[in-house]
Amino acid sequence: MKIQKVMTIIGSSILSLGIAAYLGISAIAGDKLSTPKRTFDPQKVSVFESKPEEISILTSDHKKIAGWYINSQKSDKVIILVHGLHSSRTLEFAGKFSEFGAEMNRQGFSILMIDLRGHGQSSDARLTFGITERKDIIAAVNWLKQKGFNPQKIGVLGVSMGSASVVGAAADNPDIAAIVTDSGYAEVYPIIQKHWKSASGLPEIFLPSTMMFGYLFTGYDPTSSKPVKEIGRISTRPILIIHSAIDPYIPVENAYKLKAAYPQAEYWETNAKKHPESFNTKPQVYVAKVSDFFNRNLK
């Protein structure tokens, strides 16, 4: 009996240690999953013909959002440019996002480029994959309205996670007249699942508990980022969906789902080999497509 009791104690101890280790590893993974990586290159300001105005915008939940505003005298149309995960206004499009912004400014648009919360030079924040990040875009829209821009003249372009943020912002705020999504996901959880092992180095058994800790760290369920469920709330406003047919990170099926959920959306499929580099593959064509879309739909 004594041996049996000892074995029971040992077994219970091993089980307790196993559970503690499992939860500890999951907590570390949840912390990593919900923590953005900061990237910013101040030298990118040099690509603009005139120096951008450095701005700071306060969101409804008191986050400071850093950005660049570049005015245009050619028209009264303005576009907000929104980067994706672990990027910034300077380093999206493999470091070409500022060049894209400068080119869109040359096309006649005023441009507002922002760093989402937790990214670039904006306030610290946990990642929620578009759930809270949308507030940054809505704050940017309100900032533009205060500068005198008509909401019918305000467009937004979002890349990857920025696309999810843009869809959420437009669904929640009618003062966005037209949106472009580039390389966006329909739902974030399948993308996390797809890259879980390569990104974390952990078996999939740790994924549910990591999601739980993600919720505990952020106050939001990371799996609830589902642009495909929100895009219909944008109503009749125009949308252009851009996606590569061979995107290795977010499969093109995500774009098909978004298009199916919003049939009136325009769709442009590219052959960019990397995510999200449709602009890098054919810059002039990309600028022409996006410029034409916003010129037609910001009235």
C-alpha positions, 0 to 999 in steps of 0.5 A: 500500500505504501508503494502504491501511495508513493507511486500515486504521489509521484504520478500526481506530481508528474502530472502537475508539473506537466500541466504547469509546464504546458501552461507556462509554455502557452503563456510565453507563446501567448505573450509572444503572439500578442506582442508586436515587433517594432520596425521603423526607418526614419530615413524613408522620409527622404522619398517624399518631394516635400517633407511630411508633417509629423503628426500624433493622433489620440484614439478613443482608448487613449493610444497615441498614433504616430503618422505622416501627413502629406498634403496635395494641392491637386485635389481634395481627396485623401487616402489613409495607408495602413500597414500590416503585422510587425511592420510600419508606415516605412517598412511595409511592402518590403520597405517600399510603403513610403515610396508607394505613399509618395507616388500616390501623393504625386498622383494628386492625393493627400496621404496620411500614413499611420503606424498602428498601435504597438508598431513603429512610433505609436503607443505600446499595445497588444496585438488583436489582429484588427479588433482594436487596431480599427480604432487607430483608423477611425481616429485618423478619419476623425483627424482628417475631418477636423482638417476639413476633409469631406468624408466622401473624399476619404479612402483607406488602403490596408495591407494584410492585418491592416486590411482586417483593421480597415474592414473593421473600421469601415464597418464601424464608421460610415465616414470612410467612402472607399477601401482597398484591401491588399493581401487580407485574410478572411479569418485570422485563426486559420492563418495562425493555424497554418503557420503555427508550427513554423512560427512558434516551434511548438506542436498544435496541442499548444495552440488552444491554450495560447489563444486562451492566454492571448485573450487574458493578455488583451481582453479580446479573443484573437480568433474573433478577427473575422473580416469576412463576417464584417465586410457586409456591414460596409453596405454599398460603399466601394471596395477593391480587393487585391490578392496574389494568386500564389500568396504563400502566407495568406492563400488566395482563397481568403480573397475569394471568401471576402469577394463572395461575402461582398459580391459587388467588390472589385477584384484584382488578382496578381502573381506576386511571389511574396506576401504582400508584394503586389506593388513591388512586382508591378509598381506602375500597374499597382499605382494605376489600379489603386489611383483609378479606383479612388478617383472613381469612388471618392466624389 
